[in-house]
Amino acid sequence: MNETISSQSEASRAVSDSCDAKCGTEKGFTPLRHDEPNCLIGYLSSASAPDLYDAATLRHTATLGVLCVLSNAPDLNGLSTSNLLSCIQAIRILSEDAAALYDGAWQALQNERH
């Protein structure tokens, strides 16, 4: 199980390091994960910087919500391993999505200025 989390973390870092909102745009769709050829999650290439920023902030806030619930839990040992791993995976996915959307918002802002 730790190997899965470790390899996902390494993959997450690779995705974050390689994400560039300018690449991977196809038919008006910009995938959140540019290194996944069949990525189904993304945003409209025509999305405005404020819309992308708002979407990123929504995911960031959701991530903080999960962390707050976990940090206020009276007994984390009472959670099943699968539930705890699901929370960790949700945090990872939301964080990656937020980072990609923040990058997209920055790129959209740069494009609007030129």
N, C-alpha and C positions, 0 to 999 in steps of 0.2 A: 504494500500500500504506500509506503514512504517513497518507493521508487517512482510510482505514478505521480505523486505530488512533486517530487524533485524534477522529473522530466517535464511536467507541465510548467513548472516555474522556469526552467531553462528555455522552454519553448516560448513562454510568455515574454521573457526578456528579449529573445531573438525577434519576436514579432514587434515588440515595442521599439527596439533598436532600428528595425528595418522599415517601420511604418513611415510613409511619406504620402500625404494627402494628394500629391500631384500624380502619383502613379496608380494604376489599377482602375482608372475611371473608364467605364465602358457603358455606352448607351444610356447616359444620364444617371448611372449608378456608381457610387464610390464604395467599395467594400471596406469594412472596418479592418479586416485582416488581409493585407495585400499579398501575403505569401501563401494564402490558401486559394488555389485556383477556382474552387467551387464555393467560395464564401457566399452565404445567403443573407448575411446581416450587413447592412450598410446604410447609406443615406443618399438622397438625391444630390447629384453633383451640382445642381443649381441652388441648393440650400444656402440660406444667408448665414453669415457669421453669428449673428445673435441667436438664430434658431439652433444652430449646431452647439453653441455655447450652452443654451438652455437645456438641450438634450443631455449634454455631458454633465451639467450640474445636477440634473435629475438623477442620473446614475450614481454620481458621487454622493449625493444625499442618501440614496438608498443603501449604498455601501456603508456609510456612517451609521445608518439605522440598524443594520445587521450587527455591526460592531458594538453599538450601544446595548442592544438586546443581549448579546453574548457577555459583555462586560458587566451587566447588571444581573445576570443569572445567578441565583443563590448557590447553585451547585452544578458546575460544568461537568462534574463526574457523573451526574444524573442523565446527561444527554447520551444517546447512543452514538457509537463511533460513526455510523452512517449519517446521522443527522448533523453531527459536527463537521464531517467532511463535506456534506452538502452545503453547509453555511460557508465554509472556507472556499469551496468552488464558486459559490455565488459571489463572494467578495472578489475573487480573482477575475471572474468574467465581467462583473460590473466595473471593476477598476480598469481593465483593459479597454472596454468599450468607452468609458469616460475619457481615457487618455487619447484614444483614436479620434473621438469627437472633438476634444479640445484641439488636437492637431489640425483636424479639418476646419474648425472655426478659425484658427490662426491663418491657415492657408487661404480660406475664403476672404478673410480680412485683408490679407496681402494682395489678393487678386482684385478686390474692390478698389484698392488704393492706386492700382496701376492702370 
